[in-house]
């Protein structure tokens, strides 16, 4: 166990890896990272597209599927990704069991083209959960208006959910309430078996906000937005509506900090790691940030339970509500578009491989 990750864990935060590929599963790198403290994995279409385009480890399976008569690119992708997620879940099973089901999860995303299609998202979420068939898999659902009934329905079936692409506090609150609504539909004996995280995006907010705020406030808006969302989390999960569920073993839907690598090269590499450590949270980091954590000695402290008035004032004095809403709305649309483009790219890549062998 890496001592730097232990420092963060002692405050109550888990460090997950925002990356997956068959290469790091097969060569033992992922196992090594887990031994050093990585306790979960998140994936998305962009991550799979990168893995598929940069590794030849998938070629044998792709050829085998083609030779067996499979010529649908999306079906081939599902075969490949389901195996990777299943195998990663196996590697993290000891963490899941040791923490009694509160950590050790691997997330896989529903087709981003279904971000505004509730029924198709529900169908694919059920399909992925059944196909992977692991207790520690989480189905990623985009935090759109159409995603809210998907969250509720999947949770009501006992399926773990990772709500992704959350930028605004209002959409986060809707996602948290959808999770609670889903729990309310579960039999009491099954409630403790379901878990969820809400992936709240960080650096992309600063990338947009830094263009319109003063120099002194650059690199701070996203952190304040996240701290205030954490305050929302504490309030919501201490209310009577959840307390009743908690008595039956319900798990809180933890906030997960996503997009925590800095986009501005002038910012410290671990800015969003150091500033967002706190209890009952997760930080999912790309490999370069993971390396930055384990190879440097840093001081970590709980900064989420800090002066909320400071963060409220920073937001209020740097951005008006209309500007912040505009930023978060645009980022949600843009996030879905980027995932769709990545998904299209990986499907096109598989189609090219089908053509080569047909």
VOZALO-454406 format. One record per residue (C-alpha): residue number from 1; residue in one letter; x, z, y. Coordinates in Angstrom, 1 decimal, padded with zeros to 4 digits, m for minus. Each point is the difference from the previous one (the first is absolute). Last residue first. Layout:
N
   k r   east     up  north
 NUM A      X      Z      Y
...
//
This chain:
358
   k r   east     up  north
 358 X m014.2 m044.7 m010.0
 357 X  003.1  002.1  000.3
 356 X  001.1 m000.8  003.6
 355 X m003.6 m000.1  001.1
 354 X m000.7  003.5 m001.2
 353 X  003.2  001.2  001.8
 352 X m001.3 m001.6  003.2
 351 X m003.4  001.7 m000.5
 350 X  001.9  003.4 m000.4
 349 X  001.7 m000.6  003.3
 348 X m003.3 m001.0  001.7
 347 X m001.6  003.3 m001.3
 346 X  003.0  001.9  001.5
 345 X m000.4 m001.7  003.3
 344 X m003.7  000.4  000.2
 343 X  000.4  003.7 m000.7
 342 X  002.6  000.3  002.8
 341 X m002.4 m001.9  002.4
 340 X m002.9  002.2 m001.0
 339 X  002.2  003.1  000.6
 338 X  001.0 m001.2  003.4
 337 X m003.6 m000.8  000.9
 336 X m001.2  003.4 m001.1
 335 X  002.6  001.7  002.2
 334 X m000.8 m002.3  002.9
 333 X m003.7  001.0  000.0
 332 X  000.9  003.7 m000.4
 331 X  002.7 m000.3  002.7
 330 X m002.5 m001.7  002.4
 329 X m002.5  002.9 m000.3
 328 X  002.8  002.6  000.4
 327 X  001.4 m001.6  003.2
 326 X m003.5 m000.7  001.5
 325 X m001.0  003.6 m000.7
 324 X  003.2  001.3  001.7
 323 X m000.7 m002.2  003.0
 322 X m003.6  001.1  000.3
 321 X  000.8  003.7 m000.4
 320 X  002.5 m000.1  002.9
 319 X  003.6 m000.1 m000.8
 318 X  003.0  002.0  001.4
 317 X m001.6  003.0  001.6
 316 X m002.7  000.6 m002.6
 315 X  002.3 m000.6 m003.0
 314 X  002.6  002.3  001.3
 313 X m002.6  002.6  001.0
 312 X m001.5  000.1 m003.4
 311 X  003.4  000.3 m001.6
 310 X  001.1  002.9  002.3
 309 X m003.4  001.7 m000.5
 308 X  000.5 m000.1 m003.7
 307 X  003.0  002.3  000.2
 306 X  001.5  000.0 m003.5
 305 X m001.3  000.1 m003.5
 304 X  001.3 m003.5 m000.7
 303 X  003.5  000.9  000.9
 302 X  000.8  001.9 m003.2
 301 X  003.8  000.1 m000.1
 300 X  002.8 m002.1 m001.3
 299 X  003.7  000.3  000.8
 298 X  002.1 m003.0 m001.2
 297 X  002.9 m000.7 m002.3
 296 X  000.3 m003.7 m000.7
 295 X  000.1 m002.0 m003.2
 294 X m003.3  000.9 m001.5
 293 X m002.2 m000.7  003.0
 292 X  001.7 m003.2  001.1
 291 X m000.1 m001.4 m003.5
 290 X m003.8  000.7 m000.1
 289 X m000.2 m001.8  003.4
 288 X  001.7 m003.1 m001.4
 287 X m002.2  000.1 m003.1
 286 X m003.3 m000.1  001.9
 285 X m001.7  003.4  000.7
 284 X m003.3  001.5 m000.9
 283 X m000.4  003.4  001.7
 282 X m002.6  002.3 m001.6
 281 X m001.8  003.0  001.5
 280 X m001.3  003.4 m001.0
 279 X  002.4  001.9  002.3
 278 X  002.0 m001.7  002.7
 277 X  002.9 m002.4  000.8
 276 X m001.0 m002.7  002.5
 275 X  002.7  000.2  002.7
 274 X  002.9 m000.1 m002.4
 273 X m001.2 m002.9 m002.1
 272 X m001.3 m002.1  002.9
 271 X  003.3  000.2  001.8
 270 X  002.1 m000.5 m003.2
 269 X  001.8 m003.2  001.2
 268 X  000.4  001.3  003.5
 267 X m001.6 m002.5  002.5
 266 X  001.9 m002.7  001.8
 265 X m000.5 m002.4 m003.0
 264 X m003.8  000.0  000.8
 263 X m002.0 m000.6 m003.2
 262 X  000.6  003.5 m001.3
 261 X m000.8  000.5 m003.7
 260 X m003.0  002.3 m000.4
 259 X m002.6 m002.7 m000.8
 258 X m002.2  002.5 m001.8
 257 X m000.5  003.7  000.6
 256 X m002.4  001.3 m002.7
 255 X m002.7  002.5  000.9
 254 X m001.2  002.0 m002.9
 253 X m003.6 m000.3 m001.3
 252 X m000.6  003.6 m001.0
 251 X m000.5  000.6 m003.7
 250 X m003.3  001.3 m001.4
 249 X  000.3  002.9 m002.4
 248 X m003.7  001.1 m000.1
 247 X  000.6  002.4  002.8
 246 X  001.5 m002.9  001.9
 245 X m003.3 m001.8 m000.1
 244 X m001.8  002.9  001.8
 243 X  002.9  000.2  002.5
 242 X m000.4 m003.7  000.7
 241 X m003.3  000.1  001.8
 240 X  000.8  003.5  001.3
 239 X  002.8 m001.4  002.2
 238 X  003.6  000.7 m000.7
 237 X  000.7 m003.5 m001.1
 236 X m001.3 m001.5  003.2
 235 X  001.8  002.2  002.3
 234 X  003.4 m000.3 m001.7
 233 X m000.4 m003.8 m000.3
 232 X m000.9 m000.3  003.7
 231 X  003.2  001.9  000.9
 230 X  001.9 m002.4 m002.2
 229 X m001.6 m002.9  001.9
 228 X  001.3  001.7  003.2
 227 X  003.5  000.1 m001.4
 226 X m000.2 m003.7 m001.0
 225 X m001.1 m001.1  003.5
 224 X  002.8  002.1  001.5
 223 X  002.5 m001.6 m002.3
 222 X m001.3 m003.5  000.7
 221 X  000.1  000.5  003.8
 220 X  003.6  001.4  000.1
 219 X  002.3 m002.9 m000.5
 218 X m000.3 m001.1  003.6
 217 X m001.4  002.7  002.3
 216 X  003.0  000.3  002.3
 215 X  000.2 m003.8  000.3
 214 X m003.5 m000.2  001.4
 213 X m002.8 m001.3 m002.2
 212 X m001.1 m003.7 m000.4
 211 X  002.4 m001.7 m002.4
 210 X  000.9  003.3 m001.8
 209 X m003.7  000.3 m001.1
 208 X  000.2 m003.0 m002.3
 207 X  003.3  000.8 m001.8
 206 X m001.0  003.7  000.2
 205 X m003.1 m000.6 m002.0
 204 X  001.8 m002.1 m002.5
 203 X  002.3  003.0 m000.6
 202 X m002.7  002.3 m001.3
 201 X m002.6 m001.0 m002.5
 200 X m002.4  002.6 m001.5
 199 X m000.4 m000.3 m003.7
 198 X m002.8  002.3 m001.1
 197 X  000.7  001.5 m003.4
 196 X m002.3  000.7 m002.8
 195 X m000.4  002.0 m003.2
 194 X m002.6  000.4 m002.7
 193 X  000.3  002.2 m003.1
 192 X m001.3  003.2  001.8
 191 X m003.4 m001.6  000.5
 190 X m000.7 m000.8 m003.6
 189 X m001.6  003.3 m001.1
 188 X m002.2  000.1  003.1
 187 X m001.6 m003.3 m000.8
 186 X  001.0 m002.6  002.6
 185 X m002.3 m001.2  002.8
 184 X  001.2  002.7  002.5
 183 X  003.6 m001.2 m000.7
 182 X m001.0 m003.5  001.3
 181 X m001.4  001.4  003.2
 180 X  003.2  002.0  000.5
 179 X  002.0 m003.2 m000.4
 178 X m002.3 m001.9  002.4
 177 X  000.5  002.9  002.5
 176 X  003.8 m000.3 m000.2
 175 X m000.3 m003.8  000.6
 174 X m002.3  000.4  003.0
 173 X  002.4  002.6  001.5
 172 X  002.9 m002.4 m000.5
 171 X m002.1 m002.8  001.7
 170 X m000.5  002.3  003.0
 169 X  003.6  001.1  000.1
 168 X  001.2 m003.6  000.3
 167 X  002.7 m001.8 m001.9
 166 X m001.1  000.1 m003.6
 165 X  001.3 m003.0 m002.0
 164 X m000.4  001.7 m003.4
 163 X m002.4  002.3 m001.7
 162 X  001.6  001.1 m003.3
 161 X m002.7  000.7 m002.6
 160 X  000.0  001.8 m003.3
 159 X m003.0 m001.1 m002.2
 158 X m002.5  002.6 m001.2
 157 X m003.0 m002.3  000.2
 156 X m001.2  001.6  003.2
 155 X  003.5 m000.5  001.4
 154 X m000.4 m003.8 m000.6
 153 X m003.4  000.0  001.7
 152 X  001.0  002.0  003.1
 151 X  003.2 m001.9  000.6
 150 X m001.9 m003.3 m000.5
 149 X m002.8  001.1  002.4
 148 X  002.7  000.6  002.6
 147 X  001.9 m003.3 m000.5
 146 X m002.6 m002.2  001.7
 145 X  000.7  001.9  003.2
 144 X  003.7 m000.6 m000.5
 143 X  002.6  002.5 m001.4
 142 X  001.4 m002.4 m002.6
 141 X m000.4  001.4 m003.6
 140 X  003.0  000.8 m002.1
 139 X m000.8  001.1 m003.6
 138 X  002.0  003.0 m001.1
 137 X  001.6  000.2 m003.5
 136 X  000.8  003.5 m001.3
 135 X m002.5  000.2 m002.9
 134 X  001.3 m003.3 m001.4
 133 X m002.2 m002.8 m001.4
 132 X  001.7 m002.9  001.9
 131 X m002.9 m002.3 m001.1
 130 X m002.7  002.5  000.6
 129 X  001.2  000.8  003.5
 128 X  000.6 m003.6  000.9
 127 X m003.4 m001.1 m001.2
 126 X m001.8  002.9  001.8
 125 X  001.8 m000.9  003.2
 124 X m000.7 m003.7 m000.4
 123 X m003.8  000.6 m000.4
 122 X m000.1  002.5  002.9
 121 X  002.0 m002.4  002.3
 120 X m002.3 m002.9 m001.0
 119 X m003.0  002.2  000.9
 118 X  001.4  001.1  003.4
 117 X  001.1 m003.3  001.4
 116 X  001.8  000.5  003.3
 115 X  003.5  000.8 m001.5
 114 X m000.8 m002.3 m002.9
 113 X  002.7 m002.5  001.0
 112 X  002.4  002.9 m000.2
 111 X m000.2 m000.1 m003.8
 110 X m000.2  003.7 m001.0
 109 X  003.2  001.9  000.3
 108 X  002.0  001.9 m002.6
 107 X  001.2  003.6  000.6
 106 X  002.1  002.1 m002.3
 105 X m000.5  003.8 m000.1
 104 X  002.3  002.9 m000.9
 103 X m001.7  002.7  002.0
 102 X m003.1  002.4 m000.2
 101 X m000.8 m000.5 m003.7
 100 X  001.2  003.3 m001.3
  99 X  003.3 m000.2  001.9
  98 X  002.1  000.0 m003.2
  97 X m002.4 m002.6 m001.6
  96 X  000.2 m002.5  002.9
  95 X  003.7  000.5  000.3
  94 X  000.4 m000.6 m003.8
  93 X m002.3 m003.1  000.3
  92 X  002.3 m001.6  002.6
  91 X  001.8 m002.3 m002.4
  90 X m003.2 m000.8 m001.8
  89 X m001.7 m000.8  003.3
  88 X  002.9 m002.4  000.8
  87 X m000.6 m001.7 m003.4
  86 X m003.7 m000.5  000.7
  85 X  000.6 m001.2  003.6
  84 X  002.5 m002.6 m001.3
  83 X m002.2 m001.1 m002.9
  82 X m003.0 m000.3  002.4
  81 X  002.0 m002.0  002.4
  80 X  001.1 m002.7 m002.5
  79 X m003.4 m000.4 m001.7
  78 X m001.7  000.0  003.4
  77 X  002.3 m002.7  001.3
  76 X m000.8 m002.1 m003.1
  75 X m003.7  000.4  000.6
  74 X  000.5 m001.0  003.7
  73 X  001.9 m003.1 m001.0
  72 X m002.6 m001.3 m002.5
  71 X  001.8 m002.1 m002.6
  70 X m000.1  002.3 m003.0
  69 X  000.4 m002.1 m003.2
  68 X  002.3  002.2 m002.0
  67 X  002.9 m002.2  001.2
  66 X m000.8  000.9  003.6
  65 X m000.1  003.7 m000.8
  64 X  003.4 m000.2 m001.8
  63 X  001.5 m002.0  002.9
  62 X m001.2  002.7  002.5
  61 X  001.3  002.7 m002.3
  60 X  003.5 m001.6 m000.2
  59 X  000.1 m000.7  003.8
  58 X m000.8  003.5  001.1
  57 X  003.6  001.4  000.0
  56 X  001.2 m003.0  002.1
  55 X m000.1  002.1  003.1
  54 X m000.1 m000.8  003.7
  53 X m003.3 m001.9  000.3
  52 X m002.0  002.3 m002.3
  51 X  001.3  003.2  001.5
  50 X m000.6 m001.2  003.5
  49 X m003.6 m001.1 m000.8
  48 X m000.6  003.3 m001.8
  47 X  001.0  002.0  003.1
  46 X m002.0 m002.2  002.3
  45 X m003.1  000.3 m002.2
  44 X  000.1  003.8  000.1
  43 X  001.8  002.8 m001.9
  42 X  000.2  003.8  000.4
  41 X  002.0  002.2 m002.3
  40 X  000.1  003.8 m000.6
  39 X  002.2  003.0 m000.6
  38 X  003.4 m001.2  001.3
  37 X  002.2  003.1 m000.4
  36 X  003.4 m000.9 m001.3
  35 X m001.1 m000.3 m003.6
  34 X m002.7 m002.4  001.2
  33 X  002.7 m002.1  001.7
  32 X  002.0 m000.2 m003.2
  31 X m003.1 m001.0 m001.9
  30 X m000.6 m002.8  002.5
  29 X  003.6 m001.2 m000.3
  28 X m000.2 m000.2 m003.8
  27 X  000.7 m003.7 m000.3
  26 X m003.5 m000.8 m001.3
  25 X m002.1  001.7  002.6
  24 X  002.2 m001.0  002.9
  23 X m000.2 m003.7 m001.1
  22 X m003.7  000.1 m000.8
  21 X m000.6  000.6  003.7
  20 X m001.5  002.8  002.1
  19 X  000.3  001.1  003.6
  18 X m001.4  002.6  002.4
  17 X  001.6  002.9 m001.8
  16 X m001.7  003.4  000.3
  15 X  001.3  003.2  001.6
  14 X m002.2  003.0 m000.4
  13 X m000.6  002.5  002.9
  12 X m000.5  003.7 m000.4
  11 X  002.7  001.6  002.2
  10 X  002.0  000.6 m003.2
   9 X m000.4 m003.7 m000.9
   8 X  001.9 m001.0  003.2
   7 X  003.0  002.2 m000.8
   6 X m000.1 m001.2 m003.6
   5 X  000.2 m003.6  001.2
   4 X  003.3  001.0  001.7
   3 X  001.2  001.9 m003.0
   2 X m000.3 m003.0 m002.3
   1 X m001.5  001.0 m003.4
//
